[in-house]
Amino acid sequence: MYTLKQIRRWTHLIDFFSLERKVYRVTPGLWCPTLTPYTWMSMGKLNEPEKLFAIAYRGKQPVARAGFKVHRAHGYEALHFGYFEALPDTHEEVRALVELGHQLAPHLPMRGPHHFRLEDPYTGLLVDGFDFEPHFLMSYNPPYYQDLLAGAGLNKSMDLYTYRYLNTDIKPDIMKGRADRAATKGIVVEPMRSGDLRRQVTQIAEVFNDALSQNWGFEPIEGAQLEDLMLLARFVLDPNMVFLAYQNSHPIGCIIVLPNLNPMLRASNGSLNPKFMWKYLTRNRWVDSYRGYALGVRKEYRADEVTAALINAAMERGKQIHWRELEISWVLESNRPMNALAQALGGKRNKTYRLLERPPQR
């Protein structure tokens, strides 16, 4: 017999966070712990009227958890869910959690998993590629999660693909000719400059807001999401791995490559402790794995080889550093040009993340 408990105070979060580690002790795999303080921050206020976090118990033991939030943006409205974790054979408890969450807005479709926006970290349910380690800010889960969520009425909405490149397989010069043609049109590609961080991050957001505006599920980078990008730039990004394309000093494109900091999270078990700080401060010594995080070109410049120029700049930088692997994550399954380009550059599709949807209940 199960019971459900809604989380209303921070003191209730002990079981919420401990369940995550319990799941991956029972079903060991390649999971990487998340940074607990970051998860707290991303959850936001617990007592908002259109947000709900809950845990399912068997007796006194937590066995499943999830979070739900009514999400509205630019005319879009849906019930988003995320922060999902569950032990094996918890079909009944997961169904009850999903039913409880959908009561927030039964007239809306439920979509996820993400925390709580598509563009946020830890998006999607891993359904293929369990033998590959997750990259920084990418999710990982046991294979049985798909069955648990399908049993609660959540089915496929869209797949997200990742592509893996080994240093020996990548084709570093494939974009050079196109990049040279871009240069003849006055397009200049430069790494992110030191100083004036907010202005540059705002420019990057403006580029992506134009470039990705027609992508499935994309929401403009503004408000809290812009501040999240600012934090990423301040504490994670290597300016030498972020390139902007300019024409007449006007930013028209951007590519962001993230260092894979998951070894830091594993060493610290997701806590802010001395191991975390040491790994963070010495990251330039040990990082040999990277993640292609974002690429965008303003729509009016897509015929000017700007994408090639950006990719070429990143590849030229790659020749100067010691890297072992790169993962492009993620690409919408419906984005045929980008999937084709990822393969042409030597990438092999290695993982599939799935977004799910449950129809309105009334």
Buried (B, 14 or more C-beta within 10 A) or exposed (E): EBEBBEBEEEEBBEBBBEBBBBBBEEBEBBBBBBBBEBBEEBBEEBEEEEBBBBBBBBEEEBBBBBBBBBBEEEEEEBBBBBBBBBBBEBBBBBBBBBBBBBEBBEEBBBBBBBBBBBBBBBBBBBBBBEEBBBBBBBBBBBEBBBEBBBBBBBEEBBBBBBBBBEEEEBEBEBBBEBBEBBBEEEBBBEBBEEEEBEEBBBBBBBBBBBBBEEBEBBBBBBEEBBEBBBEBBEEBBBBEBBBBBBBEEEBBBBBBBBBBBBBBBBBBEBEEEEBBEEBBEEBEEEBBBBBBBBBBBBEEBBEBBBBBBBBBBBBBBBEEEEBEBBBBBBBBBEBEEBBEBBEEBBBEBBBBBBBBBBEEBE
